[in-house]
Amino acid sequence: MSMRVAIAGAGNVGRSIAQELVGNGHEVMLLERDPKMLRPERVPQAEWILADACEVASLEEAEIAQCDVVVAATGDDKVNLVISLLAKTEFAVGRVVARINRAENEWLFTDQWGVDVAVSTPRLMAALVEEAVTVGDLVRLMTFRQGEANLVEITLPPDAPYVGQPVRAVPLPRDAALTAILRGKRVLVPGPDDPLEAGDELIFVCIAEAEDSVRTVILGPTAVHHP
């Protein structure tokens, strides 16, 4: 389904996101307040607007309320928080994604500031490193709504309790769902009769409080947790 997406900040990050979304068939609008950063030739399929996304009047003129998603992608955390808050509270945008530039500001990026998904590049890079080398432990990949739900990954070791058994045999706790199985180069939507195999990367969405239970179920009660 095609979405209308507004991206505040036309720097390298904003343009990269725009190119990816345009390539996937979405309608993209880039908002940039610095005239020197207006480079429509970089993403010609996107709509470019010279505007300060921290001003309500500018957002009204850009018809932000008609957007399905707003991405606050500037290099300034304070600006990203203001944009997120305005998008959510003044224009009722359904989904707001915000970039975190400084790790020490991560605690601010919550739904109280209108943020649905906060993306911290250092945390994401660290998670991807862990995900690539970690077998037999739970790795948190991303946080949704700042702590209400997380995207986590577990790579199954050969001795995991449910290796060789179907998905329906796994007694997952409440508030946890197995959403995908990565097997080699394949991405599988798990069905109840699909068997689990050693080396499978299991992707879950769960609340933070359920992570330990998911780890215990999938890896067994004696699994060593590496925080």
FINU-918952 format. One record per residue: x negated, y negated, z negated of N, C-alpha, C, O in turn. Coordinates in steps of 0.001 Angstrom, whole numbers, padded with zeros to 6 digits, always signed. Each point is the difference from the previous one (the first is absolute). Layout:
REM FINU-918952
XYZXYZXYZXYZ;...
END
This chain:
REM FINU-918952
-000845+001188+000000+000845-001188+000000-000882-001241+000000-000908-000130-000821;+001185-000779+001750-000782-001222+000094+000376-000956-001124+001178-000165-000319;-002190-000464-000280+000212-000955-001082-000523-001369+000416-000852-000121+000880;+001385-000907-001536-000552-001342+000133-000865-000253-001222+000475+000082-001133;-001741-000388+001363-000971-000131-001083-000660-001366+000072-000459-000418+001063;+000410-000275-002191-000719-001265-000104-001281+000239-000779+000016+000603-001073;-001121-001079+001618-001295+000146-000659-000547-001388-000284-000220-000791+000917;+000002+000502-002190-000569-001284-000405-001508+000147-000100-000506+000779-000807;-000203-001529+001629-001453+000095+000025-000466+000662+001279+000212+001197+000191;-000848-001962+000692-000412+000521+001308-001501+000214+000069-000607-000138+001062;+000016+000472-002187-001410+000348-000002-000197+001408+000542+000890+000556+000642;-002054+000015-000902-000287+001339+000524+000998+001037-000477+000432+000857+000770;-000060-000938-002064+000938+000973-000553+001376-000162+000632+000593+000976+000459;-000085-002205-000432+001317-000243+000559+000094+000399+001463+000985+000605+000423;-002018-000946+000352+000012+000349+001423-000072+001512+000204+000649+000539+000896;-001433+000139-001723-000097+001460+000125+001344+000666-000276+000412+000918+000709;+000262-001398-001751+001326+000545-000310+000957-000274+001153+000775+000871+000396;-000834-002088+000139+000893-000374+001102-000231+000883+001217+000954+000479+000613;-002215-000264-000262-000303+000844+001155+000535+001411-000180+000537+000593+000935;-000687-000059-002138+000487+001357-000267+001515+000062+000124+000538+000925+000607;+000149-001905-001178+001465+000010+000020+000547-000242+001404+000966+000641+000415;-001581-001557+000305+000428-000244+001379-000179+001265+000834+000858+000350+000811;-001980+000328-001019-000247+001239+000727+001003+001083-000306+000211+000907+000804;+000420-000999-001983+001024+000977-000393+001407-000459+000367+000988+000617-000397;-000909-001712+001165+001297-000425+000520+000780-000948-000872+001195-000190+000231;-001824-000421-001237+000713-000918-000882-000148-001450+000470-000940-000351+000712;+001888-000466-001128-000021-001426+000317-000749-000724-001109+000394+000079-001164;-001463-000778+001505-000897-000565-001003-000096-001512+000159-000096-000520+001112;+000123-000174-002251-000191-001442-000041-001156-000301-000949+000007+000441-001149;-000994-001188+001624-001157-000379-000814+000135-001453-000430+000180-000890+000832;-000269+000653-002152+000058-001352-000547-001389-000392-000474-000626+000725-000773;+000142-001878+001241-001328-000457-000381+000034-001517-000185+000524-000728+000843;-001098+000260-001972+000036-001440-000274-001232-000737+000513+000012-001229+000076;-001070+001947+000277-001223-000625+000493+000013+000027+001534-000042+001077+000594;+000099-002249+000055+000040-000028+001473-001182+000720+000640+000121+000539+001100;-001264-000530-001785-001181+000648+000569+000163+001525+000072-000688+000670+000771;+001594-000143-001572+000202+001453-000028+001082+000462+000974+000232+001200+000147;+000424-002141+000513+001028+000360+000979-000674+000479+001283-000526-000799+000775;+000549+002087-000569-000645+000601+001166+000957+000995+000646-000190+001211-000105;+001211-001722+000769+001011+000892+000586-000576+001000+000979+000582+001065+000208;-001712-001384+000397-000579+000933+000967-000486+001282-000663-000180+001015+000673;-000039-001051-002015-000452+001197-000714+001116+001046-000105-000250+001200+000108;+001487-001674-000320+001154+000905-000039+001108-000657+000827+000939-000550-000574;-001025+000594+001883+000932-000754+000840+001446+000477-000089+000918-000754+000322;-000702+001995-000754+001377+000513-000083+000736-000541-001224+001223+000112-000082;-001951-000696-000869+000615-000519-001219+000416-001453+000188-000523-000712+000858;+001476+000291-001684+000401-001406-000044-000896-000707-001013-000139+000460-001134;-000467-001571+001535-000909-000743-000871+000659-001310-000417+000547-000725+000831;-000605+000430-002132+000620-001218-000512-000988-000712-000918-000557+000605-000916;+000344-001896+001168-000808-000823-000897+000904-000462-001138+000874-000844+000200;-001085+001398-001397+000886-000301-001126-000675+000401-001301-000846+000894-000032;+001233-001569-001032-000455+000335-001345+001041+000927-000619+001103-000431-000335;-001457+001700+000185+000950+000996-000499+000316-000172-001475+000840+000728-000530;-001488-001671-000152+000328-000290-001397+001094-001048-000124+000419-000324-001111;+000046-000207+002223+001043-001022-000017+001321+000599+000456+000078+000650+001042;+000961-000880-001842+001309+000558+000311+000497-000487+001362+000567+000772+000772;-000785-002067-000483+000472-000557+001265-000645+000710+001190+000662+000260+001005;-001945+000050-001119-000695+000698+001088+000564+001405+000195+000166+000462+001129;+000120+000200-002222+000552+001351+000089+001416-000020+000567+000394+000897+000744;+000358-001920-001102+001344-000139+000568-000074-000200+001506+000748+000619+000758;-001654-001487-000333-000142-000284+001430-000437+001244+000768+000386+000200+001151;-001198+000635-001805-000458+001241+000630+001034+001113-000097-000213+001093+000525;+001339-001364-001197+001093+000975-000165-000500+001300-000641+000232+001102+000496;-000927-001286-001616-000531+001152-000735+001119+000930-000470-000198+001211-000093;+001353-001764-000197+001113+000824-000482+000414+001055+001018+000633+000993-000357;-000987-001202+001622+000346+000969+001036-001032+001123+000123+000168+000913+000808;-001222-000981-001601-001063+001009+000084+000315+001199-000892+000585-000141-001074;-000978+001301+001535+000143+001222-000809-001122+000123-001016+000189+000541-001089;-001370-001054+001457-001179+000118-000856-000788-001297+000070-000117-000610+001063;-000422+000191-002203-000958-001103-000046-001304+000534-000571-000008+000684-001023;-001092-001003+001692-001326+000410-000455-000784-001253-000378-000250-000859+000846;-000136+000754-002118-000834-001105-000470-001446+000459+000106-000486+000745-000851;-000210-001199+001914-001315+000553+000322-001112-001037-000004-001026+000190+000652;+001218-001286-001380-001036-001029-000023-001150+000439-000896+000092+001009-000700;-001165-001770+000730-001158+000301-000829+000055-000603-001385-000987+000035-000734;+002153-000599+000363+000166-000663-001298+001123+000699-000761+001149-000002+000441;-001483+000599-001581+001007+000736-000771+001135-000897-000478+001156+000422-000005;-001466-001647-000395+001059-000911-000472+000992-000269+001121+001210-000007-000223;-001718-000212+001414+000866-000240+001158+000861+001231+000282+001196-000123+000265;-001794+001285-000322+000749+001225+000283+001122+000223-001012+001075+000481+000359;-001320-000826-001608+001037+000139-001015+001150-000974+000246+001166+000373-000130;-001480-001595+000477+001047-000994+000266+000832+000423+001199+001228-000065-000040;-001888+000497+001103+000715+000452+001195+000923+001168-000339+001149+000041+000441;-001652+000891-001214+000803+001174-000377+001228-000415-000795+001109+000468+000257;-001321-001349-001223+001116-000437-000840+001060-000727+000821+001193+000246-000176;-001613-001132+001065+000954-000736+000828+000747+000946+000936+001215-000112+000160;-001935+001036+000451+000639+000928+000935+001079+000825-000675+001065+000236+000570;-001349+000201-001793+000948+000870-000692+001144-000785-000643+001162+000384+000131;-001483-001479-000825+001033-000690-000780+000785-001013+000810+001199-000166-000224;-001845-000518+001162+000686-001035+000767+000636+000535+001281+001003-000531+000476;-001602+001598+000078+000475+000468+001302+000434+001466-000008+000395+000536+001035;-000466+000111-002194+000498+001368-000181-000556+000971+001037+000728+000849+000515;-002017-000977-000212-000630+000930+000937-000046+001384-000634-000333+000139-001176;+000665+000872+001951+000133+001342-000555-001288+000612-000487-000005+000726-000994;-001095-001008+001680-001270+000622-000379-001121-001028+000113-000178-000634+001040;-000561+000484-002112-001104-000956-000048-001282+000754-000334-000088+000677-001025;-000895-000802+001897-001301+000641-000184-001042-001095-000211-000061-000955+000775;-000751+001086-001809-000966-001053-000325-001409+000554-000072-000238+001093-000513;-000686-001876+001041-001419+000343-000050-000611-000528-001288+000209-001158-000361;-000964+002007-000335-000755-000411-001187-001453-000171+000411-000627+000935+000497;+000098-002124-000705-001384-000273+000380-000988+000260-001131-001113+000471+000234;+001528-000780-001462-000888+000158-001153+000612+001015-000954+001146-000146-000425;-001912+001166+000096+000524+001105-000796+000536-000460-001354+000946+000589-000523;-001543-001633-000044+000454-000446-001322+001387-000626+000033+000609-000204-001051;-000101-000105+002241+001345-000576+000122+001077+001048+000252+001177-000333+000134;-001576+001580-000071+000947+001052+000392+001213+000071-000918+001106+000290+000455;-001303-000550-001730+001100+000118-000966+001123-000997+000280+001125+000203-000455;-001406-001261+001186+001021-001009+000299+000952+000427+001107+001117-000508+000085;-001542+001428+000756+000763+000342+001199+001092+001023-000335-000111+001182+000325;+001154-001666-000974+001109+000847-000425+001293-000481+000645+000023-000993+000726;+001054+001725-001011+001301-000410+000543+000462-001322-000605+000875-000655+000565;-001443+000244-001703+000343-001304-000554-000444-001129+000920+000560-001096-000041;-001552+001358+000860-000455-000966+001001+000548+000335+001385-000444-000561+001001;+001404+001473-000950+000623+000342+001272-000751+001014+000818+000351+000227+001158;-001386+000401-001720-000841+000927+000754+000575+001415-000079+000195+000537-001090;+000072+000054+002237+000431+001399+000042-001196+000940+000075-000046+001016-000694;-000921-001360+001539-001204+000821+000136-001212-000928-000026-000086-000946+000783;-000849+001226-001692-001232-000780-000081-001149+000858+000499-000140+001152-000411;-000679-001701+001290-001108+000748+000587-001313-000664-000398-000278-001139+000376;-000514+001867-001135-001323-000467-000396-001027+000759+000816-000132+001215-000145;-000590-001908+000992-000963+000676+000869-001045+000786-000789-000277+001143+000364;-000320-001695-001429-000969+000808-000754+000610+001271-000576-000618+001064+000047;+001850-001173-000600+000625+001196-000567+000299+001008+001101-000220+001199-000173;+000728-001691+001321+000341+000905+001087-001241+000702+000532+000031+001199+000277;-001127-001948-000135-001242+000608+000480-000508+001039-000983-000454+001071+000404;+000527-001378-001691-000437+000960-001011+000856+001255+000033-000506+001115-000123;+001825-001310+000294+000907+001149+000054-000292+000870+001214+000042+001227-000092;-000335-001848+001222-000284+000768+001204-001307+000761-000137-000127+001112+000514;-000853-001704-001208-001247+000718-000256+000279+001213-000875-000460+001104+000291;+001220-001316-001371+000331+001101-000902+000782+001084+000724-000254+001193-000164;+001221-001641+000976+000850+000956+000714-000828+000875+000931+000322+001168+000216;-001386-001738+000330-000812+000741+000953-000885+001045-000666-000378+000982+000639;+000044-001174-001909-000966+000898-000643+000597+000785-001163-000655+000898-000528;+001867-001211+000122+000553+000606-001204+000906+001175+000339+000974-000148+000738;-001300+001302-001277+000878+001159+000094+000339+000421-001417-000886+000121-000846;+002157+000101+000587+000391+000469-001315+000262-001089-001006-000109+000244-001201;+000449-001435+001642+000433-001040-000919+000952-000925+000736+000093+000025+001228;+000607-000834-001993+000969-000927+000560-000667-001336+000274-000683-000546-000867;+000879+000013+002074-000557-001290+000394+001146-000946+000316+000854+000315+000828;-000826-001468-001477+001036-000996+000269-000424-000831+001203-001052-000640-000020;+001868+000652+001061-000324-000705+001231+000571-001407+000040-000651-000922+000492;+001861+000750-001007+000655-001302+000101+001080-000118-001066+000593+000997-000414;-000348-002217-000019+001036-000280-000993+001117-000790+000657-000242-001004+000670;+001475+001473-000871+001177-000718+000464+000647-000689-001188+000095+000578-001083;+000350-001809+001284+000651-000768-001058-000833-000003-001280+000531+000017-001110;-001817-000038+001294-000967-000177-001095+000300+000873-001210+000322-000497-001079;-000430+001793+001276+000088+000909-001135+001295+000772-000077+000076+000981-000741;+000948-001382+001476+001250+000752-000047-000126+001311+000764+000601+000999-000396;-001362-000980+001471-000205+001221+000766-001367-000062+000672-000476-001071+000378;-000145+002243-000235-001322+000082+000602-000017+001037+001114+000758+000970-000019;-001628-001195+000978-000289+000997+001022-001267+000710-000434-001049-000631-000130;+001129+001945-000098-001141+000741-000523-000278+001216+000885+000863+000460+000746;-002092+000044-000853-000436+001117+000837-000707+001036-000854-000764-000337-000905;+001029+001602+001204-000720+001106-000626-000427+000956+001109+000829+000446+000794;-002124-000130-000740-000494+001010+000930-000065+001330-000733-000650+000112-001039;+001323+000896+001582+000139+001278-000692-001292+000811+000048-000502+000297+001084;-000040+000065-002247-001115+000948-000023+000530+001419+000205+001199+000227-000160;-002051+000724+000507+000472+001373+000255+000687+000652-001192+000844+000878+000179;-001195-001298-001402+000561+000649-001187+001224-000730-000558+000427+000301-001115;+000142-001244+001851+001195-000704-000473+001156+000989-000130+000121+000914+000815;+000727-001085-001825+001020+001007-000316+000977+000307+001136+000468+001134+000112;-000152-002113+000728+001047+000215+000994-000535+000160+001420+000764-000087+000962;-002071+000320-000821-000546+000304+001320+000618+001307+000504+000005+001007-000708;+000509-001037+001923+000645+001178+000572+001483+000091-000285+000680+000875+000535;-000161-001772-001376+001420+000021-000326+000733-001116+000736-000614-000992+000394;+001931+001149-000206+000766-001031+000715+000205-001246-000850-000095+000050-001226;+000373-001150+001880+000200-001275-000689+001108+000102-001042-000101-000595-001073;+001169+001353+001384+001129+000079-000930-000387+000643-001335+000716-000157-000989;-001834+000875+000952-000419+000647-001242-000700-000956-000954-000240+000344-001157;-000089-001536+001628-000758-000951-000817+000966-000809-000867+000820-000744+000538;-000897+000869-001869+000924-000711-000894-000455-001427-000299-000508-000284-001085;+000691-000596+002040-000440-001385-000203+000841-000685-001070+001187+000294-000140;-001792-001203-000613+000766-000748-001011+000933-001008+000660-000083-000270+001198;+000966-000274-002018+000859-001076+000480-000850-001201+000409-001111-000194-000492;+001654-000594+001391-000671-001222+000450-001310+000296+000717-000936-000798-000042;+000878+001962+000705-001156+000354+000826+000502+000742+001229+000845+000888-000113;-001361-001246+001289+000436+000634+001239-001205+000268+000888-000860-000862+000182;+000811+002076+000370-001026+000336+000987+000468-000526+001350+001023+000449+000517;-001758-001393+000058+000460-000668+001218-000718+000465+001261+000550-000119+001095;-001765+000647-001226-000729+000436+001190-001086+000994-000387-000506-000010-001123;+000159+000871+002080-001128+000911-000149-000945-000263+001166+000395+000102+001161;-001642-000440-001475-001018-000183+001028-000811+001286+000079-000663+000396-000959;+000729+000248+002123-000685+001280+000182-000876-000107+001237+000486+000081+001128;-001798-000267-001355-000876-000242+001134+000375-001308+000666+000026-001045-000650;+000264+001094+001941+000399-001194+000736+001519-000140+000094+000501-000903+000670;+000225+001784-001333+001460-000017+000079+000599-000701-001212-000537+000069-001105;+001665-000747+001336+000796-000594-001072+001326+000739-000027+000761-000045+000966;-000484+000723-002069+001198+000826-000105+001001-000648-000944-000360-000479-001075;+001621+000470+001493+001088-000386-000907+000388+001257-000755+000494+000949+000610;-000703-000911-001922+000170+001263-000726+001453+000459-000049+000888-000741-000421;-000666+001960+000853+001294+000652-000146-000051+000988-001145-001091+000392-000413;+002226+000024-000114-000002+000876-001189-000695+001332+000216-000501+000588-000959;+000456-000092+002199-000603+001311+000252-001433-000085+000506-000614+001028+000285;+000070-002244-000168-001377-000148+000483-000983+000440-001079+000083-000480-001131;-001008+001377+001450-000975+000424-001013-001124-001022-000163-000371-000695+000946;-000154+000624-002151-001148-000860-000277-001281+000789+000248-000068+001196-000284;-000952-001881+000820-001266+000652+000301-001139-000723-000695+000070-001208-000228;-001113+001942-000105-001198-000611-000569-000553-001035+000976-000085+000254+001202;-000288-001413-001722-000493-001081+000839+001072-000971+000438-000314-001060+000541;+001587+001401-000765+001076-000931+000337-000139-001281-000819-000312+000047-001190;+000541-001174+001825+000088-001273-000716+001485-000297-000210+000734-000243+000957;-000311+000266-002193+001407-000241-000335+000180-001463-000374-000700-000520-000869;+001641-000135+001530+000268-001416-000240+001321-000105-000759+001032+000480+000469;-001070-001107-001636+001173-000153-000849+000325-001483-000201-000887-000854+000033;+002169+000566-000241+000423-001273-000567+000549+000309-001377+000891+000837-000141;-001414-001504-000878+000466+000270-001358-000245-001223-000869-000807-000869+000333;+001516+000819-001452-000258-001066-000957-001275+000329-000765-000420+001156-000061;-000185-002179-000516-001284+000189-000681+000107+001028-001125-000918+000790-000220;+002061-000809-000496+000163+000907-001135+000065+001464+000427-000226+000890-000819;+000532-000628+002090+000128+001375+000473-001300+000550+000574-000066+001184+000329;-000964-002009-000201-001220+000441+000670-000659+001175-000723-000424+000961+000641;+000336-001031-001969-000640+001086-000739+000777+001301+000166-000598+001070+000117;+001937-001157-000107+000818+001203+000182-000196+000586+001389-000083+001218+000158;+000009-002090+000861-000246+000484+001371-001344+000700+000069-000118+001071+000596;-000898-001672-001206-001341+000597-000002+000030+001372-000666-000588+000952+000513;+001271-000846-001655+000047+001265-000734+000721+001080+000794-000438+001150+000034;+001560-001526+000613+000760+000973+000782-000818+000486+001193-000104+001203+000235;-000473-002132+000513-000661+000355+001244-001343+000689-000234-000355+000925+000730;-000394-001368-001742-001341+000514-000204-000098+000994-001158-001005+000699-000135;+002044-000635-000696-000032+000898-001143-000374-000723-001277-000665-001034+000053;+001076+001553-001200-000229-000699-001281-001453-000123-000396-000336-000837-000837;-000553+001663+001424-001410-000061-000381-000823-000901+000901-001214-000119-000169;+001881-000520+001133-000738-000861+000938-000644-001155-000750+000614-000590-000888;-001843+000270+001244-000727-001088-000628+000371-001298+000701-000075-000100+001225;+000476-000893-002012+000360-001313+000561-001212-000905-000043-000640-000151-001041;+000323-000461+002195-001112-000960+000088+000601-001389+000186+000371-000358+001117;-000267-000428-002178+000633-001323+000137-000786-000904+000909+000394-001145+000223;
END
